[in-house]
Amino acid sequence: MAARDGEGLRYAVFLAGCPMRCVYCHNPDTWDMANGIEYTPEELCNKIIRFKPYFKAGKGGVTFSGGEPLLQAEELLQLIELLQNHQIDCCIDTSGSVALSDTVKDVLLKSNSILLDLKFPTEESYQQYARGKLSSVIKTLEYLIANNKKVTIRTVIVPELNDNDASILEYAAILKPYKNKIHQWELLGFHTMGFMKYEALSLNNPLANKSSLPNSRLTELQRTANTVLHKL
């Protein structure tokens, strides 16, 4: 069950494989595609539709997350088409790190909605803290907007890293040209629930000394983000 990964109650599917290494990642077990359990699109569809009465009761659907789901775009496209034959809403949760091949574009176009990460506000910080490229995210966002897709931008807020008004202004400046086209800009609080995975996998946890972001601070910053973006 996922209650914050798209609208309504969602059946969350975490696909294995990710090209990024975000310092705050809470799913390091999904980095290596070899760690996943293999399903054909038909097998996974049959597994998901058993729960349709459950998530449809909350007017939800299925959210594909990870890892980075668009690394498996060909199989994902087949699965989305199968699910939509059963009138199941499909949402993609992506980092925007995968090149826009024809198949990736088809997945994005066929999905009902998109959750797109805006992790850091500069190319330098993207490389330092996520091993990714801001330019790739912008290309994905512009493609989605050009095709009138429902896009929610999501940003993780980490104590002493980007939990300040100055950082919010930097993010808002990036989103300014698109503010009337995006559905929502949602801030997510950093948490430590994934720390046990780093220990179990004997991985270095770059934020091992961090505490979860207090909900009160997240609420303040979300209010600031809404206000700043509206005024820009």
C-alpha positions as protocol buffer text, in pm:
chain_id: "A"
residue {
  index: 1
  type: MET
  ca { x: 0 y: 0 z: 0 }
}
residue {
  index: 2
  type: ALA
  ca { x: 116 y: 350 z: -83 }
}
residue {
  index: 3
  type: ALA
  ca { x: -81 y: 654 z: 27 }
}
residue {
  index: 4
  type: ARG
  ca { x: 158 y: 930 z: -89 }
}
residue {
  index: 5
  type: ASP
  ca { x: 271 y: 811 z: -429 }
}
residue {
  index: 6
  type: GLY
  ca { x: -6 y: 949 z: -645 }
}
residue {
  index: 7
  type: GLU
  ca { x: -372 y: 1017 z: -586 }
}
residue {
  index: 8
  type: GLY
  ca { x: -577 y: 785 z: -368 }
}
residue {
  index: 9
  type: LEU
  ca { x: -457 y: 448 z: -242 }
}
residue {
  index: 10
  type: ARG
  ca { x: -192 y: 298 z: -467 }
}
residue {
  index: 11
  type: TYR
  ca { x: -45 y: -43 z: -536 }
}
residue {
  index: 12
  type: ALA
  ca { x: 327 y: 41 z: -543 }
}
residue {
  index: 13
  type: VAL
  ca { x: 564 y: -154 z: -765 }
}
residue {
  index: 14
  type: PHE
  ca { x: 934 y: -92 z: -696 }
}
residue {
  index: 15
  type: LEU
  ca { x: 1138 y: -179 z: -1003 }
}
residue {
  index: 16
  type: ALA
  ca { x: 1504 y: -270 z: -965 }
}
residue {
  index: 17
  type: GLY
  ca { x: 1790 y: -76 z: -1119 }
}
residue {
  index: 18
  type: CYS
  ca { x: 1890 y: 289 z: -1080 }
}
residue {
  index: 19
  type: PRO
  ca { x: 2158 y: 502 z: -1252 }
}
residue {
  index: 20
  type: MET
  ca { x: 2168 y: 751 z: -963 }
}
residue {
  index: 21
  type: ARG
  ca { x: 2311 y: 735 z: -612 }
}
residue {
  index: 22
  type: CYS
  ca { x: 2120 y: 995 z: -412 }
}
residue {
  index: 23
  type: VAL
  ca { x: 2268 y: 1053 z: -69 }
}
residue {
  index: 24
  type: TYR
  ca { x: 1923 y: 1032 z: 92 }
}
residue {
  index: 25
  type: CYS
  ca { x: 1806 y: 720 z: -94 }
}
residue {
  index: 26
  type: HIS
  ca { x: 1591 y: 497 z: 126 }
}
residue {
  index: 27
  type: ASN
  ca { x: 1579 y: 210 z: -126 }
}
residue {
  index: 28
  type: PRO
  ca { x: 1946 y: 115 z: -183 }
}
residue {
  index: 29
  type: ASP
  ca { x: 1828 y: -244 z: -224 }
}
residue {
  index: 30
  type: THR
  ca { x: 1684 y: -141 z: -563 }
}
residue {
  index: 31
  type: TRP
  ca { x: 2008 y: -4 z: -709 }
}
residue {
  index: 32
  type: ASP
  ca { x: 2119 y: -334 z: -865 }
}
residue {
  index: 33
  type: MET
  ca { x: 1874 y: -483 z: -1114 }
}
residue {
  index: 34
  type: ALA
  ca { x: 2010 y: -829 z: -1030 }
}
residue {
  index: 35
  type: ASN
  ca { x: 1851 y: -800 z: -685 }
}
residue {
  index: 36
  type: GLY
  ca { x: 1499 y: -793 z: -827 }
}
residue {
  index: 37
  type: ILE
  ca { x: 1244 y: -1073 z: -869 }
}
residue {
  index: 38
  type: GLU
  ca { x: 1163 y: -1134 z: -1234 }
}
residue {
  index: 39
  type: TYR
  ca { x: 805 y: -1114 z: -1360 }
}
residue {
  index: 40
  type: THR
  ca { x: 667 y: -1104 z: -1710 }
}
residue {
  index: 41
  type: PRO
  ca { x: 427 y: -813 z: -1773 }
}
residue {
  index: 42
  type: GLU
  ca { x: 141 y: -1063 z: -1778 }
}
residue {
  index: 43
  type: GLU
  ca { x: 242 y: -1219 z: -1446 }
}
residue {
  index: 44
  type: LEU
  ca { x: 268 y: -884 z: -1273 }
}
residue {
  index: 45
  type: CYS
  ca { x: -60 y: -765 z: -1424 }
}
residue {
  index: 46
  type: ASN
  ca { x: -238 y: -1073 z: -1288 }
}
residue {
  index: 47
  type: LYS
  ca { x: -86 y: -1010 z: -945 }
}
residue {
  index: 48
  type: ILE
  ca { x: -195 y: -646 z: -944 }
}
residue {
  index: 49
  type: ILE
  ca { x: -553 y: -687 z: -1064 }
}
residue {
  index: 50
  type: ARG
  ca { x: -630 y: -911 z: -766 }
}
residue {
  index: 51
  type: PHE
  ca { x: -607 y: -597 z: -553 }
}
residue {
  index: 52
  type: LYS
  ca { x: -815 y: -374 z: -779 }
}
residue {
  index: 53
  type: PRO
  ca { x: -1118 y: -366 z: -544 }
}
residue {
  index: 54
  type: TYR
  ca { x: -887 y: -250 z: -265 }
}
residue {
  index: 55
  type: PHE
  ca { x: -713 y: 45 z: -429 }
}
residue {
  index: 56
  type: LYS
  ca { x: -1005 y: 144 z: -650 }
}
residue {
  index: 57
  type: ALA
  ca { x: -1208 y: 198 z: -335 }
}
residue {
  index: 58
  type: GLY
  ca { x: -980 y: 494 z: -269 }
}
residue {
  index: 59
  type: LYS
  ca { x: -992 y: 605 z: -633 }
}
residue {
  index: 60
  type: GLY
  ca { x: -627 y: 514 z: -668 }
}
residue {
  index: 61
  type: GLY
  ca { x: -432 y: 281 z: -894 }
}
residue {
  index: 62
  type: VAL
  ca { x: -78 y: 160 z: -949 }
}
residue {
  index: 63
  type: THR
  ca { x: 244 y: 359 z: -907 }
}
residue {
  index: 64
  type: PHE
  ca { x: 570 y: 237 z: -1060 }
}
residue {
  index: 65
  type: SER
  ca { x: 869 y: 351 z: -859 }
}
residue {
  index: 66
  type: GLY
  ca { x: 1212 y: 212 z: -782 }
}
residue {
  index: 67
  type: GLY
  ca { x: 1495 y: 240 z: -840 }
}
residue {
  index: 68
  type: GLU
  ca { x: 1420 y: 403 z: -1171 }
}
residue {
  index: 69
  type: PRO
  ca { x: 1125 y: 240 z: -1351 }
}
residue {
  index: 70
  type: LEU
  ca { x: 1203 y: 391 z: -1691 }
}
residue {
  index: 71
  type: LEU
  ca { x: 1517 y: 176 z: -1716 }
}
residue {
  index: 72
  type: GLN
  ca { x: 1273 y: -105 z: -1797 }
}
residue {
  index: 73
  type: ALA
  ca { x: 1059 y: 101 z: -2033 }
}
residue {
  index: 74
  type: GLU
  ca { x: 987 y: -174 z: -2286 }
}
residue {
  index: 75
  type: GLU
  ca { x: 842 y: -414 z: -2029 }
}
residue {
  index: 76
  type: LEU
  ca { x: 674 y: -131 z: -1842 }
}
residue {
  index: 77
  type: LEU
  ca { x: 496 y: -17 z: -2156 }
}
residue {
  index: 78
  type: GLN
  ca { x: 353 y: -365 z: -2206 }
}
residue {
  index: 79
  type: LEU
  ca { x: 239 y: -377 z: -1844 }
}
residue {
  index: 80
  type: ILE
  ca { x: 72 y: -36 z: -1855 }
}
residue {
  index: 81
  type: GLU
  ca { x: -123 y: -134 z: -2165 }
}
residue {
  index: 82
  type: LEU
  ca { x: -241 y: -453 z: -1992 }
}
residue {
  index: 83
  type: LEU
  ca { x: -345 y: -267 z: -1677 }
}
residue {
  index: 84
  type: GLN
  ca { x: -529 y: 3 z: -1865 }
}
residue {
  index: 85
  type: ASN
  ca { x: -732 y: -268 z: -2037 }
}
residue {
  index: 86
  type: HIS
  ca { x: -860 y: -330 z: -1684 }
}
residue {
  index: 87
  type: GLN
  ca { x: -929 y: 44 z: -1632 }
}
residue {
  index: 88
  type: ILE
  ca { x: -646 y: 76 z: -1379 }
}
residue {
  index: 89
  type: ASP
  ca { x: -486 y: 419 z: -1334 }
}
residue {
  index: 90
  type: CYS
  ca { x: -107 y: 412 z: -1385 }
}
residue {
  index: 91
  type: CYS
  ca { x: 142 y: 659 z: -1238 }
}
residue {
  index: 92
  type: ILE
  ca { x: 519 y: 676 z: -1300 }
}
residue {
  index: 93
  type: ASP
  ca { x: 752 y: 795 z: -1023 }
}
residue {
  index: 94
  type: THR
  ca { x: 1072 y: 893 z: -1203 }
}
residue {
  index: 95
  type: SER
  ca { x: 1396 y: 1076 z: -1137 }
}
residue {
  index: 96
  type: GLY
  ca { x: 1399 y: 1207 z: -1495 }
}
residue {
  index: 97
  type: SER
  ca { x: 1744 y: 1056 z: -1537 }
}
residue {
  index: 98
  type: VAL
  ca { x: 1669 y: 829 z: -1833 }
}
residue {
  index: 99
  type: ALA
  ca { x: 1712 y: 955 z: -2190 }
}
residue {
  index: 100
  type: LEU
  ca { x: 1389 y: 1018 z: -2378 }
}
residue {
  index: 101
  type: SER
  ca { x: 1394 y: 728 z: -2622 }
}
residue {
  index: 102
  type: ASP
  ca { x: 1080 y: 654 z: -2822 }
}
residue {
  index: 103
  type: THR
  ca { x: 986 y: 378 z: -2578 }
}
residue {
  index: 104
  type: VAL
  ca { x: 1039 y: 600 z: -2273 }
}
residue {
  index: 105
  type: LYS
  ca { x: 824 y: 866 z: -2437 }
}
residue {
  index: 106
  type: ASP
  ca { x: 550 y: 609 z: -2501 }
}
residue {
  index: 107
  type: VAL
  ca { x: 553 y: 504 z: -2134 }
}
residue {
  index: 108
  type: LEU
  ca { x: 521 y: 865 z: -2021 }
}
residue {
  index: 109
  type: LEU
  ca { x: 243 y: 941 z: -2268 }
}
residue {
  index: 110
  type: LYS
  ca { x: 40 y: 633 z: -2180 }
}
residue {
  index: 111
  type: SER
  ca { x: 67 y: 691 z: -1804 }
}
residue {
  index: 112
  type: ASN
  ca { x: -217 y: 878 z: -1636 }
}
residue {
  index: 113
  type: SER
  ca { x: 14 y: 1091 z: -1422 }
}
residue {
  index: 114
  type: ILE
  ca { x: 381 y: 1148 z: -1345 }
}
residue {
  index: 115
  type: LEU
  ca { x: 573 y: 1210 z: -1023 }
}
residue {
  index: 116
  type: LEU
  ca { x: 898 y: 1381 z: -1126 }
}
residue {
  index: 117
  type: ASP
  ca { x: 1184 y: 1438 z: -884 }
}
residue {
  index: 118
  type: LEU
  ca { x: 1357 y: 1774 z: -865 }
}
residue {
  index: 119
  type: LYS
  ca { x: 1632 y: 1667 z: -631 }
}
residue {
  index: 120
  type: PHE
  ca { x: 1877 y: 1958 z: -627 }
}
residue {
  index: 121
  type: PRO
  ca { x: 1877 y: 2311 z: -773 }
}
residue {
  index: 122
  type: THR
  ca { x: 2211 y: 2317 z: -959 }
}
residue {
  index: 123
  type: GLU
  ca { x: 2412 y: 2090 z: -1187 }
}
residue {
  index: 124
  type: GLU
  ca { x: 2692 y: 2090 z: -931 }
}
residue {
  index: 125
  type: SER
  ca { x: 2468 y: 1977 z: -644 }
}
residue {
  index: 126
  type: TYR
  ca { x: 2302 y: 1716 z: -865 }
}
residue {
  index: 127
  type: GLN
  ca { x: 2641 y: 1564 z: -942 }
}
residue {
  index: 128
  type: GLN
  ca { x: 2767 y: 1592 z: -585 }
}
residue {
  index: 129
  type: TYR
  ca { x: 2464 y: 1450 z: -405 }
}
residue {
  index: 130
  type: ALA
  ca { x: 2294 y: 1231 z: -665 }
}
residue {
  index: 131
  type: ARG
  ca { x: 2537 y: 1158 z: -950 }
}
residue {
  index: 132
  type: GLY
  ca { x: 2274 y: 1292 z: -1186 }
}
residue {
  index: 133
  type: LYS
  ca { x: 2204 y: 1583 z: -1421 }
}
residue {
  index: 134
  type: LEU
  ca { x: 1957 y: 1864 z: -1366 }
}
residue {
  index: 135
  type: SER
  ca { x: 1944 y: 1915 z: -1743 }
}
residue {
  index: 136
  type: SER
  ca { x: 1800 y: 1566 z: -1788 }
}
residue {
  index: 137
  type: VAL
  ca { x: 1518 y: 1645 z: -1543 }
}
residue {
  index: 138
  type: ILE
  ca { x: 1436 y: 1969 z: -1725 }
}
residue {
  index: 139
  type: LYS
  ca { x: 1423 y: 1789 z: -2060 }
}
residue {
  index: 140
  type: THR
  ca { x: 1181 y: 1535 z: -1914 }
}
residue {
  index: 141
  type: LEU
  ca { x: 967 y: 1807 z: -1757 }
}
residue {
  index: 142
  type: GLU
  ca { x: 950 y: 2005 z: -2081 }
}
residue {
  index: 143
  type: TYR
  ca { x: 850 y: 1695 z: -2276 }
}
residue {
  index: 144
  type: LEU
  ca { x: 573 y: 1616 z: -2028 }
}
residue {
  index: 145
  type: ILE
  ca { x: 439 y: 1971 z: -2031 }
}
residue {
  index: 146
  type: ALA
  ca { x: 450 y: 1989 z: -2409 }
}
residue {
  index: 147
  type: ASN
  ca { x: 229 y: 1680 z: -2413 }
}
residue {
  index: 148
  type: ASN
  ca { x: -13 y: 1808 z: -2147 }
}
residue {
  index: 149
  type: LYS
  ca { x: 70 y: 1539 z: -1894 }
}
residue {
  index: 150
  type: LYS
  ca { x: -31 y: 1569 z: -1529 }
}
residue {
  index: 151
  type: VAL
  ca { x: 300 y: 1630 z: -1346 }
}
residue {
  index: 152
  type: THR
  ca { x: 368 y: 1655 z: -975 }
}
residue {
  index: 153
  type: ILE
  ca { x: 718 y: 1778 z: -888 }
}
residue {
  index: 154
  type: ARG
  ca { x: 864 y: 1629 z: -571 }
}
residue {
  index: 155
  type: THR
  ca { x: 1167 y: 1745 z: -370 }
}
residue {
  index: 156
  type: VAL
  ca { x: 1315 y: 1571 z: -67 }
}
residue {
  index: 157
  type: ILE
  ca { x: 1416 y: 1811 z: 208 }
}
residue {
  index: 158
  type: VAL
  ca { x: 1719 y: 1709 z: 416 }
}
residue {
  index: 159
  type: PRO
  ca { x: 1824 y: 1883 z: 742 }
}
residue {
  index: 160
  type: GLU
  ca { x: 2123 y: 2115 z: 695 }
}
residue {
  index: 161
  type: LEU
  ca { x: 2135 y: 2037 z: 324 }
}
residue {
  index: 162
  type: ASN
  ca { x: 1837 y: 2212 z: 164 }
}
residue {
  index: 163
  type: ASP
  ca { x: 1601 y: 2284 z: 455 }
}
residue {
  index: 164
  type: ASN
  ca { x: 1620 y: 2663 z: 420 }
}
residue {
  index: 165
  type: ASP
  ca { x: 1437 y: 2942 z: 243 }
}
residue {
  index: 166
  type: ALA
  ca { x: 1732 y: 3014 z: 13 }
}
residue {
  index: 167
  type: SER
  ca { x: 1719 y: 2662 z: -130 }
}
residue {
  index: 168
  type: ILE
  ca { x: 1342 y: 2687 z: -176 }
}
residue {
  index: 169
  type: LEU
  ca { x: 1397 y: 3006 z: -379 }
}
residue {
  index: 170
  type: GLU
  ca { x: 1651 y: 2827 z: -599 }
}
residue {
  index: 171
  type: TYR
  ca { x: 1410 y: 2543 z: -670 }
}
residue {
  index: 172
  type: ALA
  ca { x: 1126 y: 2787 z: -733 }
}
residue {
  index: 173
  type: ALA
  ca { x: 1335 y: 2979 z: -987 }
}
residue {
  index: 174
  type: ILE
  ca { x: 1379 y: 2657 z: -1185 }
}
residue {
  index: 175
  type: LEU
  ca { x: 1006 y: 2588 z: -1178 }
}
residue {
  index: 176
  type: LYS
  ca { x: 900 y: 2945 z: -1257 }
}
residue {
  index: 177
  type: PRO
  ca { x: 864 y: 2895 z: -1636 }
}
residue {
  index: 178
  type: TYR
  ca { x: 642 y: 2593 z: -1578 }
}
residue {
  index: 179
  type: LYS
  ca { x: 445 y: 2697 z: -1269 }
}
residue {
  index: 180
  type: ASN
  ca { x: 111 y: 2721 z: -1450 }
}
residue {
  index: 181
  type: LYS
  ca { x: 158 y: 2382 z: -1614 }
}
residue {
  index: 182
  type: ILE
  ca { x: 258 y: 2160 z: -1322 }
}
residue {
  index: 183
  type: HIS
  ca { x: -11 y: 2002 z: -1108 }
}
residue {
  index: 184
  type: GLN
  ca { x: 172 y: 2041 z: -775 }
}
residue {
  index: 185
  type: TRP
  ca { x: 511 y: 2093 z: -614 }
}
residue {
  index: 186
  type: GLU
  ca { x: 535 y: 1862 z: -315 }
}
residue {
  index: 187
  type: LEU
  ca { x: 810 y: 1865 z: -54 }
}
residue {
  index: 188
  type: LEU
  ca { x: 896 y: 1537 z: 117 }
}
residue {
  index: 189
  type: GLY
  ca { x: 1073 y: 1514 z: 451 }
}
residue {
  index: 190
  type: PHE
  ca { x: 1396 y: 1314 z: 480 }
}
residue {
  index: 191
  type: HIS
  ca { x: 1354 y: 1010 z: 704 }
}
residue {
  index: 192
  type: THR
  ca { x: 1578 y: 738 z: 842 }
}
residue {
  index: 193
  type: MET
  ca { x: 1356 y: 434 z: 774 }
}
residue {
  index: 194
  type: GLY
  ca { x: 1596 y: 306 z: 509 }
}
residue {
  index: 195
  type: PHE
  ca { x: 1903 y: 312 z: 733 }
}
residue {
  index: 196
  type: MET
  ca { x: 1866 y: -57 z: 821 }
}
residue {
  index: 197
  type: LYS
  ca { x: 1899 y: -144 z: 452 }
}
residue {
  index: 198
  type: TYR
  ca { x: 2243 y: 18 z: 432 }
}
residue {
  index: 199
  type: GLU
  ca { x: 2352 y: -188 z: 731 }
}
residue {
  index: 200
  type: ALA
  ca { x: 2208 y: -510 z: 591 }
}
residue {
  index: 201
  type: LEU
  ca { x: 2378 y: -455 z: 256 }
}
residue {
  index: 202
  type: SER
  ca { x: 2707 y: -333 z: 410 }
}
residue {
  index: 203
  type: LEU
  ca { x: 2678 y: -5 z: 219 }
}
residue {
  index: 204
  type: ASN
  ca { x: 2816 y: 331 z: 322 }
}
residue {
  index: 205
  type: ASN
  ca { x: 2535 y: 558 z: 436 }
}
residue {
  index: 206
  type: PRO
  ca { x: 2644 y: 918 z: 360 }
}
residue {
  index: 207
  type: LEU
  ca { x: 2374 y: 1065 z: 586 }
}
residue {
  index: 208
  type: ALA
  ca { x: 2411 y: 821 z: 876 }
}
residue {
  index: 209
  type: ASN
  ca { x: 2448 y: 1112 z: 1119 }
}
residue {
  index: 210
  type: LYS
  ca { x: 2126 y: 1284 z: 1005 }
}
residue {
  index: 211
  type: SER
  ca { x: 1791 y: 1281 z: 1183 }
}
residue {
  index: 212
  type: SER
  ca { x: 1453 y: 1287 z: 1015 }
}
residue {
  index: 213
  type: LEU
  ca { x: 1318 y: 1626 z: 916 }
}
residue {
  index: 214
  type: PRO
  ca { x: 1056 y: 1740 z: 1171 }
}
residue {
  index: 215
  type: ASN
  ca { x: 705 y: 1754 z: 1028 }
}
residue {
  index: 216
  type: SER
  ca { x: 666 y: 2107 z: 1159 }
}
residue {
  index: 217
  type: ARG
  ca { x: 965 y: 2224 z: 954 }
}
residue {
  index: 218
  type: LEU
  ca { x: 838 y: 2045 z: 643 }
}
residue {
  index: 219
  type: THR
  ca { x: 503 y: 2221 z: 683 }
}
residue {
  index: 220
  type: GLU
  ca { x: 676 y: 2560 z: 709 }
}
residue {
  index: 221
  type: LEU
  ca { x: 886 y: 2500 z: 400 }
}
residue {
  index: 222
  type: GLN
  ca { x: 590 y: 2370 z: 201 }
}
residue {
  index: 223
  type: ARG
  ca { x: 403 y: 2690 z: 288 }
}
residue {
  index: 224
  type: THR
  ca { x: 704 y: 2894 z: 174 }
}
residue {
  index: 225
  type: ALA
  ca { x: 732 y: 2693 z: -148 }
}
residue {
  index: 226
  type: ASN
  ca { x: 364 y: 2747 z: -231 }
}
residue {
  index: 227
  type: THR
  ca { x: 386 y: 3118 z: -161 }
}
residue {
  index: 228
  type: VAL
  ca { x: 711 y: 3179 z: -348 }
}
residue {
  index: 229
  type: LEU
  ca { x: 607 y: 2985 z: -656 }
}
residue {
  index: 230
  type: HIS
  ca { x: 271 y: 3166 z: -667 }
}
residue {
  index: 231
  type: LYS
  ca { x: 440 y: 3507 z: -650 }
}
residue {
  index: 232
  type: LEU
  ca { x: 709 y: 3444 z: -910 }
}
